[in-house]
Amino acid sequence: MRLTVEFGLGVRSVALLVGLVGWMGCGGGGNGGGVQNTPTATLTATAAPTATPTPAECPLPLPFCGGDFPLNTAMTTQYGPAWADVVTKPSDFLPCFGPYALCYYANCPVGSDGKVGACSCFEWFGPNYVLINGILNADTWQETTRQCTADPASCQQTNGAPACRQINSGDFYSNATRVSTFGFYRAAQEPIGATDCTQMPGPYAGCMTAPCAGPTMSNPDGTVDIACECPTYDGPFSVGKDGLTCDTSPTVWSASYNASMPPSNPCDMVGGTCIPDAPPAECGCPLYSSSTTLPPGSGVDCAKVCQEYNSCLKSGTDIQLGYTCDSTLCTSSKHDLIFDACLGLQNCELSEIFKAESAAECSCCASQLCNCEANGATENKIFALDEAQRAAGEMPQCDINGTLCGTAP
């Protein structure tokens, strides 16, 4: 669901949410403010993760049907197919890390056939979430539901679910630049809320795991948009901000359906703890401080943490992406700076880094926790990134806690 903000002449899409009643949904509708009269949903995926083959009469047009994309036509919950974006419980959201499109706030023009919305979504990098019931790729949905049923804990580890890995690697779609998921990016500027449209069922855009491509567009406020194609679904739904109008014909909201009552604090929808590698205003954990330590018994292997930092290089360079991303991701809102510092990190092994930051409940901090040392090229790049933040009126970690200062070339 993407909300209205000024954008050219029209309404700026208010990005999709992963399906939480009004605030977390990218496709299914939620009950906005109250509990539904319908019974609690059960995941058919969890009970029997078998995908229904795409029928001869495919229910959606290109790019979902008519090509080689394996559209997931299974009823992923009792309330509808994957593009209904139905949320039944917090663990339906699988934590990922990497580049993504945020369609939570989007208001989308619909094609003449009424089946696909053209949504303008934010492009961003960092923590994000896939709604397991909204996975549009049948092969990915089968693999993800199998793993998450057999080993639920593995899917609650960042990038532990197959869906996260396949989105990050580009294997989810053959020709999408980004995939739409959910994240708390823009939550400070556009607070997550809920407009209950369950008593006014109608079409809405189910953007969870929708494909996004084409040139990006920079906006005056510094955000960057990317075009996403979201299948529409007709049913009860909730939009992810307060005080909206349900029927915006001929456009539709990116929305979702929540089969249970969501918590009053949106951050609780993803587990109730702070999110590493996100700013505090986006449900993030605090930055490193002199009192931040790994708790006894955390089991974190600092040698492995440093190995993960040191081995992940920016393509064609000696720059170690873990350090440069930490120096910017939690302190900057600048799209180009973040992508310069972080893009590519999503395809590296980061499990011990995530383990350390989760254990210490801090953001962009594992290298400080474990006293990891960057190489010279990386130190020079960090210095330049810090300078760019200062020039933009932002305060890097170096100026906050004296870490990740880099060295001048």
N, C-alpha and C positions, 0 to 999 in steps of 0.2 A: 504494500500500500504506500503510495507516495503521496504526500500531501501537497497542497497548493502553495507554491511560492511563486513569486513573479518570475516569468520566464518568457521572454519575447512578448508575444501578444497574449498568450494563453495561460492556462493553469499549468504550473510546473508539477510534474508527477511526483507524488509523494511516495517514496520508495516502498517496495514490497516488504511485507514482513512475513516471516516464516509462519504464518498461520496462527498467531495467538490472538484470541478474541480481540480483535481490534488493535492489538499492538504488536503482535508478532506474527504477521502472516504474510505470506507471499502468495496467496492464492486461495486458500479456503476461507470461509467466513467465520468469524468468531461470534460469541454472544455479547460482545462489547461489555456490558456492565452486569449481566446477571446470569444465573445458571439456566441452562437449557432444560426444557421439559423432557427432552429425549434422553434415553439411558446412556450411560457412559460407553464410549466406543471401545471396541476391541480390534486390535490390528490383525487383519487377516494375514498381513505380512508376517507377523510374529508367529501366528499359529501354523501357517503353512506357506513359507516363502517361495511360491511358485508363480511365475509371471504368465499371464495369458498372452498367447501369441497375437501379434497385430492382425486383426481381421482383414478380409479382403476389402470391406467397406470401412476404411479407417475413419475414426471420428473427427480427426483434425486434418488441416491442410499442411502443406509445406511450412516450415522445415521439419515438422514432426512426422508426417506421413508422405509417401511418394518417393522417398529416398532410401538410404541405408540405415537411418536412425532407428534403433529398436524401441519404439514407443511403448511405455509401460501402460497397458490397458487394463491391468488388474484393478479390482476394487481394493485399494490399499487400506481402507477402513470401511465400516458399514455405511458411511455417509457419502461415499463417492470415490472417484478415481484419483490418481495422483495429482491432477491439476485442480482438484477441489481444495488442496492445501489444508487438510484437516489436522488439528492438534488435539491429542487426547491426554497427554501428560508431558511434564518437562523433559523427560529422557528421550522424547521424540526428536529433540534437537541435538545434533551431533556436532561437536566443536571442531572447527577447521582453522587453518591459518594460511593466508596467502591473498592473492588479488581476487576481488569479487565485485559484482554489481549489486547495489542496494536499491531495489525497486519498492521498498516498503511504503514510500510516500507517493507513489506514482498514480497519476490519473491519466488514463490511456485512451486515445482514439481507437475505434474498433473497425476492422475491415468490413467490406460489404457482406461477407458471409457470416459475420458476427462471431467467428470462432477464435480469432486471434487479436489481441490488443498490441498496439505499437507503443511501448512504454519507454519514457525517458528516465533513466536510472542513474544514480551516482556510481562512479567508479572509485574504488578504494582498495587499500591493502591492510591486512591485519587479521585479528580474530573475527571469525564469522561462523555461521551455523547453518547446517543443512537439516531440513525437516525430513525425517525418514519417510513419512507418508507422502511426501511431495516429490520423490525422485522420479523424474520422467523417463530416464533410461532404464529399460527393463532389465538388461544384463547387470547394470550397476545396482539396481534395487534388489535383485535376487542375491547378489554377492553380499551386499551390505546387510540385508535382513538375516541371511544365514549366519554371518559373523556376529551380529549384534544379538541374535537369539542365543547362540552358543556361548558367547563371551561378552556379555553386556559391558563390563568394565573397559574392555579394549576400545569400544566405540565412544566412551566418554573421555578418552585421552585425545588430546589435540592431534588432528590428522591421523587418528587411529582407525577411522572408518574407511572402507574402500571408496565410498562416495567422495570423501575429501581428497584422497590420493588421485582419483581419476579426474576430478575437476582441476586439481593443481597441475597435473601432467598434460592436460589438454585432450585426454582420451574420452571424456564424457560426450563431447560432440566432435565431429571431424573438422568443422570450420567455424567455430565460435571463438571470439577473442576472450570473452569473459562468460561466467555463468552466474546467474542471479541466486543469491543466498540471503541470509539475514545477518545483520550486525548492528551494533549500537552506534556506529558512525552517524553523526548528525543528531544524536539524541539530546545533546545539550542545546543545540539551536532549534530543533523541532521536537519538543518533548513527546515521547510515546504516550498515547492515550487510547481511547476506544470510542467509536461511534457504532452503536448497536443497530444493525440492519437485519436482524434475524426475523423481525416481524414484517419486513418488506423484502422478501426474497427476490432476487433478480440476478442479472449477469454481473460478474466481476472477473478480474484478471488473476489467474493463478500463476504467479511469477516464480515460485520456488523451482530452482534448477532450470529456468528458462534460458535460452541461448541469447547472447548479446554480441554484436559485431558492428563493423563499420567504424568510421572516424569518430573520435571523441570530440566533445565540444567544451571549451572552457567558458565559465560564467563569470560575471563581474564580482561575485562574492568569493571567488577562488576555487569553487567546486568544479568538478569535471563530470560531464554527462556521457553516457553511452546508450545506444539504442538496443532495447531488448524486445523479443517477441514472446508474449505471454499468452498461453491458451486461456480462453474464457470458460467459466462454469456458471450455471444458473442455479441458484439456491440461496439459503440463508447465509449471511456473512457479516463480518465486522470490519470496519476500517480502523487503521492504526493511529488515529489522532482524535482528539475531542472536538465536538461541535461541528461536525461536517454534515453535508446533505448526502443521503444514501444514493439517490437517483440523480446522476449527472449526465444523463443522455444528451448527446450521442457518445459520450465518453464513459468509461467505467473505472472504478478504483482497483488498484492492486490490493487484494484483500485476502481474508482467510475465514475459516470456520473453526471455532474452538468448542469442543464438545464438553468442556468443563469450565468452571469459573477460574479465571486467571488470578494470580496474586496482585495485590495493589501496587507492589513494587516490581516493575518490569524486569529488573535485574534478577529477581528470584526465579524467573522462568527458565534460566539456564543453570540452575543449581544452587543459587543462594550464596555463593562465595564470589570474591572479587575475581576479575578476569586478568590474567597476566598479559602484558604487552598491549594494554589499552589504557588510555588516560582515565583518571578518576571520574571525570564527567561522563564517561562511557562505560560505567560499571567496572572500571579498571582497578587493579591493585596499585598501591603507592610505589613511588620510585625507591631506589636503594638509598639507605641512610647508614650512618655509622653504627646504628643499633640493629641493622638487618642481618640476620644470620640464618643458617640452615638449622632447623630444629633437630635435637637428638633423635636418632633413629629414622631419619628421613631416607636413608639408603642411597643418597645421591652420590654418584661417583664423579668427583670433580675432574679427574683426569679425562674421563669420557666427555664431560661438559666442554672442556677446553679443546679436545680433539674435534668435537662438532663445530665449535667456533672456527677453528683454524683450517679445517678442511673444506669449508664451503666458500668457493671463490666466485666472484662476479665474472661472467663469461669473458674470456680473452684477457683477463687481468690477474694480478696477485692480490686484489682487494678482497678481504674476508668479510662477507656480507653480514654475518651475525653481529659483528661489532658496529658496522656502519648503520645497520637497521636499528640497533639498540640506541644509537646516538640521536635518532630522529623520531622514531615511530611513536614514542610516548610523550614527545614534547612539541611536535610540529603538526600543523594542519595543512601544510603545503603539499598538494598532490604530486607535483613533479619532483620535489625534494624527496618525498617518501618513496616514490617508485624508483628513483635513482639509487637510493640507499638500500632498498629492500628487495626489489624484484629479482627473482631467481632463488631466494632463500627458501621459498615454499617447497622446492623439490629436493632439499637437502635433509639429511637425518638430523632431527632436532629433539628427539624424544627425551634425552637426558637434560637438555636445556629446559624444556617444558616441565619436567619433573622437578628440577631445582626451583624454578620460579613459582610453581604451584605450592611446593613445600614451604618456601619462605614467604609466600603471598606478597610478592613484589613484581613490578613490571620492568621489562628491559633491563634486567639486573643480574642475570646468571654469570656473566663474565666477571662482574664485581664480586659476587659471592664466592667464586672459585679462583679469584686472582689470575684470570687468564690474560695472556699477553699477545697483543696483535703485532703483525709485522710492520715494517716501515711504510710500505705503500698504504696500508690500512690506516695507520696513524695520520698520515698526510691527508687522506680522504676525510677522516673524522674531523680534523681541524677545519677543512673547507666546509663541511656540512654544518659545523657549529657556527662558523662565520655567516653562512647563508641564513641560518635561523635568526641570528642577531640582526642581520640586515632586514629581515622581515618582521622585526619587532617581537620575536619569540625568544624564550630563554631555554637554551640547551641544558642537558644534565650537567655539563661542565660548570655552569653558572649556578646550579642548584645544589649539587652535592660534591663537586670537585672531581667527578669521574668522567671518563670518555671525553677527554679534552683534546686528544690528538697532539700532533706536533707539526709545526710549520714546515713546509717543504724547504 
